[in-house]
């Protein structure tokens, strides 16, 4: 089980989410793949944050790359995304989102980010620490073992990226319009399923 990234976005209805902070853990990928993996991770995270309603908890399955983007957006317009593999427990990922948002707010009061209109990188060292801590969900969340046989009290909407889009909109069409993806990363994403099967990166 792996956590690949934690992202914090400023989200406003009808606008492209603005990146405020993001951290990655990509040691399981080859050196030459990491640039494309970062771009794909940012693309999936931004698209999911932008299509998540305030107060909604979404776990979006990205079947081509065999990853899941867990997301929530709060009433202040801050969205947090956690990108994991498909085996990572959704409840623990959403707990990581909650803790990450708390740490972001501690490090950056609202007046610091409220006027930001373009992508930036507000330093939030706590996110790096959380990214490492939550690599092992059972150690990071002691309640995990107790919850295994209990009903989950968190309502999580599971969707695909196409379901979050407009009716009939396909992932390839969404990716083609994205500024987050280079030509190489678009090709990487389109071939990710085949590459995963032959190379075993995920």
C-alpha positions as CSV (number, residue, x, y, z in Angstrom):
1,X,0.0,0.0,0.0
2,X,1.4,3.4,-1.0
3,X,0.6,7.1,-0.7
4,X,2.0,9.0,-3.7
5,X,1.1,12.6,-3.0
6,X,-0.7,15.1,-0.8
7,X,-2.0,18.2,-2.5
8,X,-3.6,21.4,-1.2
9,X,-5.7,23.5,-3.6
10,X,-7.7,26.7,-3.4
11,X,-11.0,25.7,-5.0
12,X,-13.7,28.1,-6.4
13,X,-16.7,27.0,-8.4
14,X,-16.3,27.6,-12.1
15,X,-12.5,28.2,-11.8
16,X,-9.5,26.0,-12.2
17,X,-8.2,25.0,-8.7
18,X,-5.1,26.8,-7.7
19,X,-2.2,24.7,-6.3
20,X,-1.0,25.9,-2.9
21,X,1.2,23.1,-1.7
22,X,2.0,19.5,-2.9
23,X,4.4,16.8,-1.8
24,X,5.3,13.5,-3.5
25,X,6.7,10.1,-2.6
26,X,7.8,8.5,-5.9
27,X,10.6,6.2,-4.8
28,X,8.8,3.2,-6.3
29,X,9.1,4.7,-9.8
30,X,12.1,4.7,-12.0
31,X,14.1,8.0,-12.2
32,X,13.1,8.8,-15.7
33,X,9.4,8.2,-15.0
34,X,9.2,10.5,-12.0
35,X,8.7,13.7,-14.0
36,X,5.7,12.2,-15.9
37,X,4.3,10.6,-12.7
38,X,4.4,14.0,-11.0
39,X,2.6,15.7,-13.8
40,X,-0.1,13.0,-14.0
41,X,-0.5,13.1,-10.2
42,X,-1.0,16.9,-10.3
43,X,-3.4,16.6,-13.2
44,X,-5.6,13.9,-11.5
45,X,-5.5,15.7,-8.1
46,X,-6.4,19.1,-9.6
47,X,-9.2,17.6,-11.8
48,X,-10.7,15.7,-8.8
49,X,-10.5,18.7,-6.5
50,X,-12.2,20.9,-9.1
51,X,-15.1,18.4,-9.5
52,X,-15.7,17.8,-5.8
53,X,-18.6,19.6,-4.0
54,X,-18.0,21.4,-0.7
55,X,-18.3,18.9,2.1
56,X,-18.2,15.9,-0.2
57,X,-15.7,13.1,0.3
58,X,-14.7,11.6,-3.0
59,X,-12.5,8.6,-3.7
60,X,-11.9,8.7,-7.5
61,X,-10.7,5.6,-9.2
62,X,-8.2,6.3,-12.0
63,X,-8.2,2.9,-13.7
64,X,-5.5,3.7,-16.3
65,X,-2.8,4.3,-13.7
66,X,-4.4,1.9,-11.0
67,X,-4.5,4.8,-8.5
68,X,-7.2,6.4,-6.4
69,X,-7.5,10.1,-5.6
70,X,-9.2,10.8,-2.3
71,X,-10.5,14.4,-2.0
72,X,-12.5,16.7,0.1
73,X,-13.2,20.5,-0.2
74,X,-14.1,22.5,2.9
75,X,-16.4,25.5,3.4
76,X,-13.4,27.9,3.1
77,X,-12.6,26.6,-0.4
78,X,-9.6,24.6,0.5
79,X,-9.4,21.2,-1.2
80,X,-7.0,18.4,-0.1
81,X,-6.2,15.4,-2.3
82,X,-4.4,12.2,-1.4
83,X,-3.3,10.0,-4.2
84,X,-2.8,6.3,-3.3
85,X,-2.7,2.9,-4.9
86,X,-6.0,1.0,-5.2
87,X,-5.3,-1.1,-2.1
88,X,-5.0,1.8,0.4
89,X,-8.0,2.0,2.7
90,X,-10.3,5.0,1.9
91,X,-11.1,5.7,5.5
92,X,-7.4,6.1,6.4
93,X,-6.8,8.3,3.3
94,X,-9.6,10.6,4.4
95,X,-8.2,10.8,7.9
96,X,-4.8,11.8,6.3
97,X,-6.8,14.5,4.4
98,X,-8.2,15.8,7.7
99,X,-4.9,16.0,9.4
100,X,-3.2,17.5,6.3
101,X,-5.7,20.3,6.2
102,X,-5.3,21.0,9.9
103,X,-1.5,21.3,9.4
104,X,-1.9,23.5,6.4
105,X,-4.1,25.9,8.3
106,X,-1.6,26.0,11.2
107,X,1.2,26.9,8.9
108,X,-0.7,29.3,6.6
109,X,-3.5,31.5,8.0
110,X,-6.3,32.4,5.6
111,X,-5.0,35.9,4.8
112,X,-1.8,34.3,3.5
113,X,-3.5,32.3,0.7
114,X,-6.9,34.0,0.2
115,X,-5.6,36.4,-2.5
116,X,-3.5,33.9,-4.4
117,X,-4.6,33.5,-8.0
118,X,-1.9,31.4,-9.6
119,X,-0.1,28.1,-8.6
120,X,2.4,28.5,-5.9
121,X,4.3,26.3,-3.4
122,X,3.6,27.4,0.2
123,X,6.1,25.5,2.3
124,X,4.3,23.1,4.6
125,X,7.0,20.7,6.0
126,X,4.4,18.8,8.0
127,X,3.0,17.4,4.8
128,X,6.3,15.6,4.1
129,X,6.2,14.1,7.6
130,X,2.6,12.9,7.1
131,X,3.4,11.5,3.7
132,X,6.0,9.3,5.3
133,X,4.0,8.4,8.4
134,X,1.0,7.2,6.4
135,X,2.9,4.9,4.1
136,X,1.9,2.2,6.7
137,X,-1.8,2.8,7.3
138,X,-2.0,0.4,10.3
139,X,0.8,2.3,12.1
140,X,-0.5,5.7,11.1
141,X,-4.1,5.0,12.2
142,X,-4.4,2.8,15.3
143,X,-8.2,2.7,14.8
144,X,-7.8,0.9,11.5
145,X,-7.7,-2.6,13.0
146,X,-10.7,-1.8,15.2
147,X,-12.7,-0.5,12.2
148,X,-12.1,-3.5,9.9
149,X,-15.2,-5.3,11.0
150,X,-17.3,-2.3,11.7
151,X,-19.5,-0.2,9.3
152,X,-17.6,2.8,8.0
153,X,-19.1,6.0,9.5
154,X,-17.6,8.1,6.7
155,X,-19.7,8.5,3.5
156,X,-17.3,8.3,0.6
157,X,-18.5,8.8,-2.9
158,X,-16.6,6.5,-5.3
159,X,-16.4,7.7,-8.8
160,X,-14.3,7.5,-11.9
161,X,-12.8,10.7,-13.4
162,X,-15.3,10.4,-16.3
163,X,-18.2,10.4,-13.8
164,X,-16.9,13.6,-12.2
165,X,-16.9,15.3,-15.6
166,X,-19.6,16.4,-17.9
167,X,-21.8,13.7,-19.4
168,X,-19.9,11.9,-22.1
169,X,-16.6,13.6,-21.3
170,X,-13.7,11.1,-21.4
171,X,-10.4,11.2,-19.5
172,X,-8.5,11.6,-22.8
173,X,-10.5,14.7,-23.6
174,X,-9.9,16.2,-20.1
175,X,-6.2,15.4,-20.3
176,X,-5.9,17.0,-23.8
177,X,-7.0,20.3,-22.3
178,X,-4.8,20.2,-19.3
179,X,-1.8,22.6,-18.8
180,X,-0.4,20.2,-16.2
181,X,0.6,17.6,-18.7
182,X,3.4,17.7,-21.2
183,X,3.1,15.7,-24.4
184,X,5.3,13.0,-22.8
185,X,3.1,12.8,-19.7
186,X,0.0,12.5,-21.8
187,X,1.6,9.6,-23.7
188,X,2.7,8.1,-20.3
189,X,-0.8,8.3,-18.9
190,X,-2.4,6.8,-22.0
191,X,0.1,3.8,-21.9
192,X,0.2,3.5,-18.1
193,X,-2.0,0.4,-17.9
194,X,0.1,-1.5,-20.3
195,X,3.3,-0.3,-18.6
196,X,2.1,-1.3,-15.2
197,X,1.3,-4.8,-16.4
198,X,4.7,-5.4,-18.0
199,X,6.9,-3.5,-15.6
200,X,5.1,-3.9,-12.2
201,X,5.5,-0.3,-11.0
202,X,2.2,-0.4,-9.1
